[in-house]
Amino acid sequence: MTTSRSEAARSSPKAPTLVPDRDCPLCLRLVAFREANRAREPLWHNAPVPPFGDITSRLLIVGLAPGMQGANRTGRPFTGDYAGDLLYATLLEYGFAKGSYQARPDDGLKLVDCRIANAVHCVPPQNKPLPAEINTCRQFLIANLETMPKLRAIIALGRIAHDSVLKPLKLKASQAPFGHGAVHQAGPFKLYDSYHCSRYNTNTGVLTPDMFRSVFAKVKADLD
């Protein structure tokens, strides 16, 4: 008995969507902001930013959302703003990246056993996504978690990223309170917390480069 192509397509499980479409319509406020940005800067990416790094990596780094001058402009997470300067320098130091970071997506930088995604894929006004937008976009974060077969470690950059990861890991906030340097066990995964590597946090001393490096040093030791 043979199976037609249409029957095979209906019986095959649909692959999860890892990133929203370029013109994703799900969050009306973000759609309006995206269209305004496209009109003002037509050469920028101005679309949902896809994850960066191999799906078979053991480490997933979860950020908040694309920065206006960073990923929203360049199309690669944490590329083009200060947060990326600190993040990629740290990844290079601990062997989670190779090459040279030059703040542009064609710089040839490669991630090693590491993938980067955001809790929200589109740039929000004032870099502040609304709770409804975070909840709506979580489906794509969940898809990334579910399709990483070797995933062992997750670094949440900031409280919003931490909170967004808790639900797919089936952790309650009371079980895993956010705190810089905290490590939470979630079945086969470990969730590592860090303050976000934003210029505001580093300028105010909330996060120092040494504090940031200590999180990656712990992850590196655990994975090795």
Backbone bond lengths (Angstrom), bond angles and torsions (degrees), N, CA, C in turn:
res aa  C-N    CA-C-N  psi(-1)  N-CA   C-N-CA  omega(-1)  CA-C   N-CA-C  phi
1 M - - - 1.474 - - 1.518 108.69 -
2 T 1.317 116.97 129.96 1.459 121.33 -179.30 1.520 110.05 -101.33
3 T 1.307 114.81 155.04 1.463 121.62 179.48 1.512 108.60 -114.31
4 S 1.315 116.52 127.44 1.458 119.84 179.50 1.519 110.20 -69.36
5 R 1.341 115.07 160.56 1.466 119.59 179.72 1.515 111.07 -61.47
6 S 1.337 117.56 -38.54 1.465 120.40 -179.38 1.521 110.85 -66.76
7 E 1.349 117.33 -38.42 1.461 120.00 177.88 1.515 111.04 -66.91
8 A 1.334 116.24 -39.21 1.463 119.84 178.25 1.517 110.75 -63.87
9 A 1.317 116.66 -39.57 1.460 120.17 -179.72 1.518 110.61 -64.77
10 R 1.352 116.48 -39.10 1.463 119.17 -179.41 1.521 111.28 -69.45
11 S 1.331 117.04 -32.62 1.465 120.11 -176.20 1.522 112.68 -84.98
12 S 1.333 117.71 -17.29 1.457 120.53 -177.99 1.528 110.18 -81.02
13 P 1.342 118.08 138.37 1.461 119.58 177.75 1.518 110.91 -65.25
14 K 1.323 115.45 140.25 1.458 120.24 -179.68 1.524 110.10 -75.17
15 A 1.312 116.18 132.87 1.465 120.15 179.21 1.526 109.32 -66.42
16 P 1.323 117.87 137.69 1.469 119.98 -179.86 1.531 111.03 -66.07
17 T 1.309 115.56 148.02 1.457 121.39 178.53 1.530 108.98 -86.33
18 L 1.332 116.69 117.11 1.458 121.27 -174.25 1.515 113.03 -87.70
19 V 1.317 117.88 -18.77 1.458 121.46 -178.70 1.517 108.28 -147.69
20 P 1.324 118.77 142.37 1.469 120.04 178.01 1.527 111.49 -62.66
21 D 1.325 115.01 157.24 1.459 120.14 173.38 1.525 110.35 -60.14
22 R 1.339 116.07 158.40 1.461 120.77 179.84 1.529 111.76 -55.65
23 D 1.319 116.88 -35.98 1.462 121.20 -179.96 1.524 110.82 -109.80
24 C 1.309 116.74 40.49 1.467 122.22 -179.65 1.535 110.32 -49.51
25 P 1.345 117.81 128.10 1.458 120.69 -176.46 1.528 114.61 -99.46
26 L 1.323 118.18 7.17 1.458 120.83 -165.38 1.529 114.73 -69.49
27 C 1.325 118.92 -33.21 1.468 121.95 -176.14 1.527 108.76 -117.44
28 L 1.318 117.29 104.53 1.464 121.34 -171.54 1.521 112.40 -59.92
29 R 1.318 118.12 -39.55 1.462 120.47 -179.84 1.528 110.81 -64.49
30 L 1.323 116.91 -41.92 1.456 120.57 179.91 1.529 111.45 -70.97
31 V 1.324 117.00 -32.88 1.466 120.36 175.80 1.525 110.04 -62.37
32 A 1.334 116.83 -46.86 1.463 120.75 180.00 1.520 111.00 -62.54
33 F 1.321 116.49 -40.29 1.467 120.64 179.35 1.526 110.30 -66.65
34 R 1.327 116.54 -40.78 1.464 121.61 177.93 1.531 111.00 -60.57
35 E 1.332 116.59 -46.49 1.460 120.06 -179.06 1.524 111.39 -63.70
36 A 1.325 116.98 -38.11 1.465 119.78 177.56 1.521 110.88 -65.67
37 N 1.323 116.59 -39.81 1.468 120.75 178.69 1.527 111.20 -66.22
38 R 1.335 116.64 -38.39 1.461 119.67 178.96 1.529 111.34 -65.36
39 A 1.314 116.19 -37.60 1.464 119.44 178.93 1.528 111.30 -68.38
40 R 1.316 115.83 -36.17 1.469 120.26 -177.92 1.528 112.03 -80.61
41 E 1.346 117.14 -39.27 1.469 121.96 -176.74 1.532 109.25 -130.48
42 P 1.313 118.68 76.98 1.462 121.01 -173.76 1.528 114.67 -66.47
43 L 1.323 118.63 -16.17 1.459 121.10 -179.65 1.529 112.98 -91.76
44 W 1.314 117.13 -5.25 1.464 120.47 177.92 1.540 109.95 -79.52
45 H 1.335 115.18 167.35 1.471 120.95 177.62 1.527 110.36 -62.80
46 N 1.335 117.59 -55.28 1.466 123.25 174.22 1.526 113.12 46.80
47 A 1.323 116.54 55.45 1.465 123.01 -178.83 1.528 107.45 -162.28
48 P 1.333 118.07 168.32 1.462 119.15 173.90 1.536 110.40 -53.10
49 V 1.318 115.32 136.57 1.468 120.78 -176.50 1.532 109.07 -95.38
50 P 1.321 117.97 121.86 1.470 120.68 -179.22 1.520 111.70 -73.10
51 P 1.324 117.76 158.81 1.461 121.03 174.11 1.522 110.75 -60.82
52 F 1.319 114.78 158.92 1.465 122.50 179.86 1.517 107.62 -122.82
53 G 1.331 116.90 128.27 1.458 120.57 178.83 1.515 111.89 117.24
54 D 1.316 115.14 165.66 1.459 122.19 -173.06 1.525 111.32 -76.74
55 I 1.335 115.21 140.13 1.457 121.45 179.89 1.528 111.77 -66.70
56 T 1.328 118.15 -18.79 1.471 121.26 -179.31 1.535 112.27 -90.21
57 S 1.311 117.83 7.84 1.470 120.94 -178.75 1.528 111.33 -68.05
58 R 1.316 114.78 154.21 1.470 120.00 176.87 1.517 112.71 -89.20
59 L 1.324 116.92 -17.76 1.462 121.25 -178.11 1.526 110.21 -114.90
60 L 1.330 115.43 131.63 1.466 121.90 172.57 1.523 108.47 -119.67
61 I 1.325 116.13 126.13 1.464 122.19 175.28 1.521 107.81 -102.88
62 V 1.327 116.61 127.38 1.462 121.12 -178.26 1.522 109.29 -113.34
63 G 1.324 115.81 118.93 1.452 121.49 176.69 1.514 111.02 -98.84
64 L 1.319 115.85 -171.62 1.458 120.98 -177.99 1.530 111.33 -84.31
65 A 1.329 116.58 -68.17 1.463 122.76 -176.44 1.519 107.95 -163.30
66 P 1.332 118.40 162.31 1.466 119.61 177.52 1.529 112.01 -60.75
67 G 1.320 116.00 139.84 1.457 120.29 173.38 1.518 110.28 -80.66
68 M 1.312 116.64 149.79 1.461 120.22 -177.56 1.527 111.94 -58.16
69 Q 1.336 116.98 -50.23 1.459 121.19 -177.89 1.525 112.29 -86.44
70 G 1.326 116.30 -9.07 1.452 120.56 -178.29 1.513 111.99 -99.01
71 A 1.340 116.32 -107.45 1.466 120.53 -173.58 1.522 112.90 -62.60
72 N 1.332 118.46 -33.66 1.465 119.13 178.16 1.525 111.24 -63.16
73 R 1.310 116.78 -28.94 1.467 120.63 178.34 1.523 111.51 -84.44
74 T 1.336 116.91 -43.21 1.467 121.09 -170.85 1.523 114.10 -95.28
75 G 1.333 117.58 -24.96 1.452 120.44 -179.52 1.510 115.01 87.46
76 R 1.336 118.91 6.11 1.466 122.01 177.65 1.526 108.49 -127.04
77 P 1.326 118.30 134.53 1.458 120.15 -176.71 1.534 112.84 -52.35
78 F 1.322 115.30 135.11 1.463 123.16 173.87 1.534 112.83 58.53
79 T 1.297 118.17 28.31 1.456 120.89 -177.09 1.524 110.45 -113.03
80 G 1.336 115.49 113.42 1.449 119.95 176.58 1.506 115.41 113.81
81 D 1.332 117.80 2.02 1.464 119.92 176.41 1.531 109.60 -135.74
82 Y 1.329 116.62 176.52 1.465 120.52 -173.78 1.527 111.71 -61.74
83 A 1.325 117.35 -38.95 1.465 119.54 -178.46 1.524 110.83 -55.94
84 G 1.325 116.20 -37.37 1.458 120.03 178.11 1.511 112.84 -69.08
85 D 1.331 117.16 -35.08 1.466 120.11 177.84 1.521 110.55 -56.89
86 L 1.327 116.38 -47.98 1.461 120.43 -178.83 1.524 111.62 -72.29
87 L 1.333 117.13 -42.59 1.459 119.83 -177.51 1.524 111.55 -63.63
88 Y 1.327 117.30 -50.75 1.460 118.94 -175.02 1.526 112.06 -71.26
89 A 1.323 118.10 -32.51 1.462 119.67 174.64 1.526 110.17 -61.83
90 T 1.331 116.53 -38.77 1.467 120.80 179.42 1.525 110.93 -70.68
91 L 1.323 116.95 -41.41 1.469 119.63 177.52 1.526 111.42 -61.71
92 L 1.322 116.72 -41.02 1.466 120.41 177.51 1.529 110.50 -63.55
93 E 1.319 116.33 -41.37 1.469 120.54 -177.98 1.521 112.01 -62.53
94 Y 1.331 117.20 -37.19 1.466 120.48 -175.05 1.537 113.14 -101.14
95 G 1.321 116.63 12.57 1.461 119.84 172.69 1.515 114.91 81.21
96 F 1.331 117.55 11.99 1.459 120.50 177.53 1.531 111.79 -90.23
97 A 1.313 116.91 3.46 1.468 121.95 175.76 1.517 108.02 -152.26
98 K 1.329 115.25 159.23 1.457 120.61 175.35 1.522 108.82 -142.16
99 G 1.321 114.99 153.86 1.456 120.05 -177.56 1.510 110.43 107.04
100 S 1.305 116.16 -148.21 1.458 121.77 -177.34 1.522 109.68 -134.63
101 Y 1.318 116.46 125.25 1.461 120.33 177.91 1.521 108.90 -86.42
102 Q 1.335 116.35 119.03 1.460 121.77 -179.69 1.524 112.04 -124.00
103 A 1.342 115.78 22.99 1.465 122.61 172.18 1.521 113.52 63.38
104 R 1.321 116.77 28.74 1.466 120.06 174.49 1.534 107.74 -145.88
105 P 1.328 117.71 151.00 1.469 119.74 -172.95 1.517 114.91 -70.33
106 D 1.324 118.29 -12.98 1.466 120.58 178.84 1.527 112.17 -103.41
107 D 1.347 116.58 22.15 1.471 119.30 -177.74 1.533 112.76 -78.16
108 G 1.325 117.86 -6.05 1.462 121.30 177.82 1.509 114.49 85.28
109 L 1.335 118.19 0.65 1.461 120.97 178.86 1.527 110.23 -61.49
110 K 1.326 116.58 135.67 1.452 122.46 177.88 1.531 109.33 -122.16
111 L 1.304 116.14 138.64 1.460 120.00 173.28 1.522 109.73 -86.49
112 V 1.324 115.50 148.14 1.465 122.42 -177.39 1.526 108.70 -121.21
113 D 1.334 116.69 112.75 1.462 121.38 178.65 1.523 111.14 57.09
114 C 1.328 116.41 33.36 1.457 121.72 -172.85 1.523 109.36 -149.09
115 R 1.314 116.32 141.95 1.467 122.98 177.50 1.523 107.92 -135.25
116 I 1.321 117.03 145.61 1.460 121.86 -178.70 1.520 109.19 -123.01
117 A 1.328 116.66 130.45 1.460 122.26 175.97 1.526 108.18 -139.14
118 N 1.316 116.01 170.38 1.457 120.94 178.48 1.522 110.98 -119.83
119 A 1.328 115.22 153.48 1.458 120.04 175.01 1.523 110.81 -65.23
120 V 1.331 115.99 -35.85 1.466 122.91 176.99 1.518 107.34 -125.10
121 H 1.331 117.16 130.95 1.468 120.47 -171.55 1.520 114.24 -87.47
122 C 1.324 118.34 -17.94 1.466 121.80 -178.52 1.522 110.28 -108.62
123 V 1.329 116.82 147.73 1.455 120.38 178.25 1.526 109.33 -67.24
124 P 1.334 117.52 130.36 1.464 120.40 177.85 1.533 110.51 -98.76
125 P 1.317 118.29 155.07 1.459 120.33 174.05 1.528 111.24 -55.72
126 Q 1.329 115.98 134.48 1.470 122.92 179.15 1.528 112.57 58.14
127 N 1.333 116.43 22.49 1.473 121.65 179.76 1.523 113.14 58.06
128 K 1.334 116.62 29.56 1.457 120.20 -177.11 1.527 110.31 -128.59
129 P 1.321 118.28 94.84 1.463 119.99 176.26 1.519 110.82 -70.48
130 L 1.322 115.84 149.06 1.456 121.06 176.73 1.529 109.88 -82.17
131 P 1.342 116.86 155.39 1.463 118.86 179.06 1.529 113.61 -53.17
132 A 1.332 116.86 -39.12 1.471 119.45 -179.88 1.526 110.81 -64.89
133 E 1.337 117.34 -36.08 1.466 120.90 178.76 1.526 111.30 -68.81
134 I 1.317 116.38 -39.04 1.467 120.83 176.79 1.520 110.08 -62.68
135 N 1.333 116.30 -44.65 1.464 120.42 -179.64 1.528 111.36 -65.21
136 T 1.328 116.84 -40.61 1.460 120.85 -178.88 1.522 111.37 -65.21
137 C 1.334 116.61 -40.09 1.462 120.84 -175.55 1.523 112.77 -81.58
138 R 1.320 117.75 -9.20 1.465 120.14 -176.41 1.532 111.90 -63.42
139 Q 1.329 117.00 -25.39 1.468 119.28 -179.83 1.528 111.80 -57.78
140 F 1.332 117.13 -33.40 1.465 120.55 -179.16 1.530 110.72 -77.18
141 L 1.322 116.46 -35.35 1.460 120.10 174.62 1.524 110.11 -64.25
142 I 1.321 116.45 -42.91 1.462 120.56 177.94 1.525 110.73 -60.39
143 A 1.330 116.07 -42.02 1.469 119.92 179.63 1.513 110.99 -61.39
144 N 1.340 117.28 -39.59 1.458 120.13 177.93 1.516 111.09 -65.67
145 L 1.316 117.21 -42.74 1.461 120.33 178.73 1.538 110.98 -60.91
146 E 1.327 115.31 -42.11 1.463 120.04 -175.01 1.523 113.14 -74.34
147 T 1.323 117.80 -20.05 1.469 119.89 -176.76 1.525 112.38 -105.11
148 M 1.321 117.80 11.17 1.462 121.05 174.89 1.526 108.37 -100.76
149 P 1.317 118.63 95.70 1.467 121.75 -170.21 1.524 114.73 -66.75
150 K 1.328 117.24 -24.64 1.460 120.17 -177.01 1.523 113.02 -107.01
151 L 1.323 117.31 9.86 1.465 121.35 -174.94 1.532 111.59 -57.56
152 R 1.336 114.82 131.03 1.464 120.53 176.93 1.521 112.49 -130.81
153 A 1.329 116.68 -30.28 1.462 120.15 -173.67 1.523 110.45 -131.56
154 I 1.335 115.61 139.90 1.463 122.00 177.43 1.522 107.55 -128.79
155 I 1.318 116.68 127.31 1.462 121.27 173.45 1.516 107.71 -105.63
156 A 1.319 116.86 121.76 1.461 122.21 176.78 1.527 108.29 -98.63
157 L 1.324 116.06 120.54 1.462 121.12 179.83 1.524 108.76 -93.94
158 G 1.317 115.80 93.41 1.451 121.36 179.21 1.514 113.01 99.67
159 R 1.333 114.56 163.60 1.463 120.49 -174.74 1.529 112.80 -65.64
160 I 1.339 117.90 -38.96 1.463 119.03 -178.25 1.519 110.77 -64.08
161 A 1.331 116.94 -43.93 1.459 119.82 176.53 1.532 110.29 -61.74
162 H 1.315 116.26 -42.59 1.470 121.36 178.19 1.523 110.77 -57.92
163 D 1.332 115.96 -50.71 1.466 119.93 -177.90 1.530 111.32 -63.81
164 S 1.333 116.70 -35.97 1.466 119.44 -178.35 1.523 111.40 -69.93
165 V 1.321 117.61 -28.76 1.464 121.54 -179.92 1.526 111.48 -79.66
166 L 1.329 117.50 -25.77 1.465 119.88 -174.89 1.526 112.47 -58.91
167 K 1.321 117.07 -43.28 1.468 119.60 -174.52 1.521 112.57 -62.95
168 P 1.338 118.86 -50.04 1.471 116.83 178.24 1.519 113.64 -65.10
169 L 1.342 117.20 -23.30 1.462 120.38 176.61 1.526 112.13 -85.69
170 K 1.351 115.16 -3.55 1.472 121.72 179.70 1.527 111.77 60.21
171 L 1.331 114.51 41.58 1.454 121.38 175.58 1.530 109.87 -110.29
172 K 1.320 116.64 139.72 1.457 121.14 173.83 1.527 109.00 -86.73
173 A 1.325 115.92 151.43 1.461 119.95 179.65 1.530 111.26 -58.96
174 S 1.326 116.49 -33.95 1.461 119.56 179.36 1.522 111.91 -68.85
175 Q 1.332 116.62 -26.18 1.463 121.07 178.79 1.522 111.88 -80.46
176 A 1.322 116.66 -26.77 1.461 120.96 -173.85 1.528 110.04 -140.38
177 P 1.320 117.84 70.51 1.464 119.91 179.84 1.525 110.98 -67.63
178 F 1.335 115.33 143.21 1.460 119.64 -178.99 1.529 110.69 -71.27
179 G 1.324 115.19 138.24 1.459 120.91 174.30 1.510 109.44 -168.00
180 H 1.310 117.00 135.37 1.457 118.32 -178.00 1.532 110.45 -58.36
181 G 1.322 115.61 128.96 1.457 120.74 -179.83 1.510 114.37 87.17
182 A 1.347 116.99 -5.61 1.462 119.82 179.57 1.530 110.17 -71.79
183 V 1.324 115.69 148.24 1.464 122.25 177.60 1.525 107.56 -128.07
184 H 1.330 116.19 129.97 1.460 121.62 -177.34 1.530 109.18 -123.90
185 Q 1.323 115.73 135.00 1.466 120.60 177.67 1.513 109.39 -90.53
186 A 1.334 116.11 131.83 1.468 121.53 178.03 1.520 107.93 -134.80
187 G 1.324 116.18 85.17 1.457 119.65 -176.28 1.522 109.61 61.88
188 P 1.338 118.35 -124.01 1.464 120.40 -178.93 1.527 113.36 -80.94
189 F 1.332 116.96 -3.59 1.465 120.68 -174.99 1.524 111.30 -106.50
190 K 1.335 114.31 154.43 1.461 120.76 168.80 1.526 107.92 -117.91
191 L 1.326 114.86 133.56 1.456 121.90 177.01 1.520 108.68 -106.11
192 Y 1.332 115.52 121.46 1.467 122.40 -178.96 1.526 108.53 -108.48
193 D 1.324 116.73 130.95 1.460 120.82 -179.24 1.522 111.53 -99.33
194 S 1.328 114.70 141.86 1.465 120.67 172.31 1.522 108.62 -143.46
195 Y 1.320 115.92 145.39 1.455 118.14 167.05 1.521 108.00 -59.68
196 H 1.319 116.38 149.20 1.461 120.40 179.60 1.523 109.98 -65.78
197 C 1.327 115.78 142.55 1.472 120.87 -176.48 1.529 111.74 -85.43
198 S 1.309 116.98 43.52 1.462 122.09 179.72 1.524 110.20 -79.28
199 R 1.326 115.67 159.03 1.468 120.13 177.16 1.527 110.63 -61.83
200 Y 1.326 116.72 -36.67 1.469 119.51 179.82 1.526 110.35 -60.04
201 N 1.327 117.10 -46.69 1.465 119.90 -178.29 1.523 112.04 -65.95
202 T 1.320 117.04 -38.17 1.468 118.72 -179.39 1.528 111.22 -76.78
203 N 1.322 118.02 -36.21 1.467 120.56 178.94 1.520 111.90 -66.74
204 T 1.319 117.16 -33.09 1.461 120.89 -179.03 1.521 112.60 -89.38
205 G 1.316 117.78 -3.64 1.458 120.89 179.12 1.515 114.41 81.57
206 V 1.340 116.76 4.71 1.463 119.38 176.02 1.527 109.78 -61.57
207 L 1.335 115.12 -37.86 1.467 121.13 178.56 1.523 108.59 -130.28
208 T 1.316 116.48 128.04 1.457 121.18 174.02 1.532 108.45 -106.18
209 P 1.335 117.80 157.78 1.468 119.13 176.66 1.525 112.87 -54.84
210 D 1.338 117.19 -36.98 1.464 119.52 179.17 1.528 111.41 -66.33
211 M 1.330 116.57 -39.35 1.468 119.92 176.82 1.525 110.47 -62.11
212 F 1.314 115.99 -40.85 1.457 121.01 -179.18 1.528 110.27 -67.28
213 R 1.322 116.33 -45.21 1.456 120.16 -179.95 1.517 111.81 -62.72
214 S 1.315 117.23 -32.48 1.465 119.41 -177.90 1.527 111.83 -62.54
215 V 1.332 117.02 -33.38 1.461 120.33 177.86 1.520 110.39 -65.71
216 F 1.330 116.81 -45.55 1.467 120.39 -178.66 1.522 111.61 -71.35
217 A 1.310 116.94 -30.47 1.457 119.65 176.13 1.537 109.69 -64.19
218 K 1.325 115.97 -40.21 1.471 120.51 179.15 1.530 110.31 -65.06
219 V 1.346 116.39 -45.67 1.465 120.31 178.96 1.519 110.48 -60.55
220 K 1.306 116.62 -45.92 1.467 121.20 -178.84 1.525 110.61 -59.59
221 A 1.322 116.73 -44.60 1.471 120.62 179.67 1.523 110.97 -63.70
222 D 1.320 117.56 -40.49 1.459 121.26 -178.38 1.530 111.46 -68.86
223 L 1.324 117.10 -39.03 1.452 120.64 -179.61 1.516 112.36 -72.85
224 D 1.327 116.18 -31.03 1.461 120.15 178.43 1.525 111.01 -75.73
